[in-house]
Amino acid sequence: MPSFSLEVFKQLNLPPEMHISLCDDKGDIDRARRPWEIELKDEEVESLRKKFAGSQADRKEREEAEAMKAAAQLKKTKVSDNSGKKKQQATKSAAEAENSISRLDIRVGLITKAQKHPDADSLYVQEIDVGEGQTRTVVSGLVKYIPIEEMQNRKVCLQSEASNHEGY
C-alpha cells in the first residue's frame, strides 16, 4: 500500500492492515456504489462520537489540553541513559506528529495565464487564481509533459509555500 494511503488510514484512525475493498469476496461491485458503508463496532462508534463531539473550537481546546497533559507526563517520565528506548519512542512520536498529512495546505486554483519562461526552454510561468483576490505566479517544469494550449484555464492543486511546511 502506498505511503500516502497509510497516512490517510492513520488520519481516519483505521488500522493499516485493514483491507478496504469495493467489492465482496464474490466480486460483487455493488459495494462500489456505497464505499462509505464500513461496519463499525459499538465501541468504535462511541469512541468516534466522543472524539468528534462539540464544535471544532471545542475539539481544538480538548486536543490542546490533551497535548499539554501528554507534555506534562513526558516531563515527569525519567529517561534512562542505559536503554534509550523511551527517548527514542518520544522522538519518534514527535517526528510522526511533525510529519502529519494534516499540516499540508493544498489549494485548488485556476490557471488564468500560461506562457513559456523567457530564459528556460523546459519551464512554464503561470498566473493562478486560488481565490485570494490576486493571482499567484508559479513556475513549473511541465513543458515536456503538457502542451501550452492545455495549460490555459486548467484547474490545478497547489501546496502553499510556508515555513511550517518544511520537509514536504
N, C-alpha and C positions, 0 to 999 in steps of 0.2 A: 504494500500500500504506500503511495507517495507520502512524503513527509507533510505536505500541506493537508492531506486528508487526515493524517494523525493529529495535526494541530486543530482541525475543525472538530474532530471527535473529542479532543481534550476540552475545547470550548463548550461543547454540548454535554460535557460530563458523561460521555459514552466510553466504555472500555475499548481500547484499540483492537482487541481480538474479536469484538462483536462484528459479525458479518451481516451487513445490511444488503439485502438482495431485493431487487424489484420484481422478483417472481418467486413462486413457491418451488418446492422440490420437484414438482412435476413439470416445471417450465411455464406455468400459467402466468401470463403477463398482466393479469387483471390488477395485480398489486402495483403495477407501473402507473396506473391511474390514481393511486392513493398511497404514495410513498410515505406520507406523514403518519400513517397508521402503524405505530410501533406499540407493541404490547408492553405496558409498564406494570410492575408490581405495586401493591398498595403503599409499601414503604417508600418506593421511588417517587410516587405521585405526591405523598405527603412531604417528602424532602424537597421536591420542586416547588410545591405550594409555599413552604416555609421560606425557601431561598428567594422566590420572586414575589413575595407578598409586599404590599405597600407601593409607594411611588418610587421613582428612580432615585429621588433625593434621599428617601428613607433607606433604600438599599445601599446607596453610596455611603451614608453615615454608618450603617451596620458593617460594611466592608472595611471602612477606615478603623472602626472600633476593634474589629477582629484583627486587623493588621497591627494595631497598637498593642493588643493583648499578646499576639504572637511575638512581637518585638520585645515585649517585657519578659516573656518566657525565655527567649533566646538570651537576653542579658543575664537571667538567673542561671541558665544552664552553664555548667562548667565544662570546658573543653579540655580533655586530657591530651597532653603532648605525646603520650605513648602511641595511642592508636590513630588519632587524627580523623577517625571516621565521622564523628559528629560534625567536625568542622567542614569536612568535605560535603556532607549532606546539606548543611546550611548554605554553603557556597553554591551547590548545585541547584537547590530550590530557589535561591535568589537569582541565579542565572536564568532559570526557566521562567520566572516571573518577568524578568527583564526582556526576554525574547518572545513575549506573548503576541499572538496574532492580533489581539485587540488593540495593540499600540499602533498598528498601521492606519494611516489616514489616506484611504483610497477614495478618489472622487471621479465622477464621470463628467467629461467635458465634450464640447463640440468643436471640431477644428473649423475655424471660420476662414482661415487663410493658410495656405501651404505653398512654400517655394523652396527651390534648391538653395543650399548655402552658397554664398558667393565665393568662398575660399576653399570649399571642400566638395569633392565630387560625390562622396557617399553619404552626405548629410542633408536632411530637410530642416527648414526653420518653419515652425508652425505657430500660429496665433490660436490659442484655445480658450474658449469661453467656459468657465466652470461655475458660473452663476455668482461671481463675486463683484459684479459691476464693471470690472475691467478684465481684459484678456491676459492670459499668461503666454509668454514666449517660451517655447520648448524646442530644443534641438534634438533630433533623433537620427539614428543611423539606419533608416528603413529604405533608402533609395534602391538597394539591391532586391528588396522583397515586395515593395508596394509601389505601383506607378503613381505619379503625382496626381493624375486625374482621380484616382480612388481615395486620395488623402483629403480632398475637398469635401466639406460638410459631412465628415465621418465622426461618429461617437467613439471616444477612447477613454480608457481608465488611466488615471494618473495617481502616483503616490506622491503626496505632498512632501516637499523638502523641508524638513525641520530638524533642529539639533537633537531632539529626543528620538529620532528615528535612525540613529547611527547603528550600523550593523545589519541594515536591511538593504 
